[in-house]
Amino acid sequence: MAAMRRLGILDLEIEVVLSGSVFKGESPLLIHTIERGILAAAHRARLVNARYEPLVGAAILGLEALGVLLSETIYAHLEDSARSWELLRNVDG
């Protein structure tokens, strides 16, 4: 919340991505509490669950840093790899 305030984005329509092991629990109590707190200050924010474990994001950033253009084919391979290595989050199937 403090970071959103410092960046001046409390009034923007933004996505707040939930990631980390604390959000893997089965009880929605924590997420609902966090969502209420965020929406009290940032009314237009929308909470979304991360699709991948942070490792996949790090791989994408690494590829981008190397100048790799991330085509649909590369994203499809990342998706397949993430699924086979069990790095998908909050996704059925």
C-alpha atoms as one frame of an Amber mdcrd trajectory, in Angstrom:
protein
   0.000   0.000   0.000   2.789   2.388   0.879   4.463   1.709  -2.470   1.225
   2.410  -4.321   0.847   5.661  -2.418   4.465   6.738  -3.126   4.085   5.918
  -6.812   0.856   7.912  -6.964  -1.176   5.044  -8.401  -3.952   4.730  -5.825
  -6.465   6.280  -8.247  -5.487   4.168 -11.245  -7.167   1.041 -12.560  -4.381
  -1.461 -11.877  -3.897  -5.148 -11.245  -2.337  -6.189  -7.963  -0.796  -9.628
  -8.436  -0.862 -11.971  -5.462   2.179 -14.216  -5.332   4.046 -16.101  -2.676
   3.498 -19.175  -0.596   1.183 -17.388   1.835  -1.438 -17.217  -0.942  -1.353
 -20.966  -1.587  -3.520 -21.763   1.425  -7.029 -23.064   1.054  -8.699 -20.495
   3.301  -9.758 -17.278   1.554  -9.602 -15.281   4.810  -6.136 -13.816   4.187
  -6.863 -12.884   0.590 -10.193 -11.283   1.511  -8.540  -9.274   4.291  -5.794
  -8.048   1.976  -8.308  -7.273  -0.766 -10.458  -5.200   1.611  -7.402  -3.249
   2.744  -6.217  -2.542  -0.782  -9.659  -1.607  -2.091 -10.228   0.764   0.831
  -7.381   2.923  -0.472  -7.225   1.974  -4.160 -10.858   1.649  -5.232 -10.062
   0.798  -8.855  -7.476  -1.905  -8.119  -8.167  -5.497  -9.064  -6.486  -8.411
  -7.310  -5.350 -11.264  -9.529  -3.598 -14.511  -8.744  -0.209 -15.121 -10.307
  -0.380 -17.775 -13.019   3.192 -18.946 -12.515   5.658 -19.405  -9.714   8.161
 -16.507  -9.577  10.830 -18.671 -11.244   8.948 -18.493 -14.554   8.832 -14.704
 -14.355  12.570 -14.671 -13.680  13.119 -16.817 -16.779  11.037 -14.407 -18.877
  12.973 -11.399 -17.533  16.243 -13.198 -18.276  15.217 -13.906 -21.846  14.137
 -10.285 -22.320  17.448  -9.064 -20.872  19.244 -11.203 -23.479  17.218  -9.505
 -26.191  15.083 -12.547 -27.007  11.807 -11.596 -28.657   9.159 -13.601 -26.851
   6.988 -15.053 -29.578   3.807 -17.051 -29.120   5.892 -20.185 -29.694   8.267
 -19.309 -26.854   5.345 -18.547 -24.543   3.777 -21.904 -25.477   7.038 -23.653
 -24.584   7.202 -21.737 -21.299   3.635 -22.782 -20.539   4.401 -26.435 -21.295
   7.585 -26.350 -19.230   5.861 -24.617 -16.320   3.149 -27.266 -16.374   5.601
 -30.184 -16.504   7.761 -28.713 -13.701   4.620 -27.936 -11.632   5.252 -24.194
 -11.715   1.665 -23.258 -12.557  -0.284 -21.665  -9.721  -4.020 -21.601  -9.094
  -4.721 -23.389 -12.349  -6.878 -26.460 -12.707  -5.790 -29.204 -15.054
